Amino acid sequence: MSGIVKVILAIILPPLAVALEHGAGKKLAVNIILTLLGWIPGVIHAIFFT
């Protein structure tokens, strides 16, 4: 996937971006928790790991 597409996906659906990049694991679980606590932390985490 293109870098710009990854960033757009990370902004719109942070857990999906992390799942596509790393699969279902600890990073996905952390991202889901961060997204539920607040959308911005989830986006930052997703952009950092994609």
Secondary structure, DSSP 8 states (H G I E B T S, - for coil): --HHHHHHHHHH-HHHHHHHHH-SSHHHHHHHHHHHH-HHHHHHHHHHH-
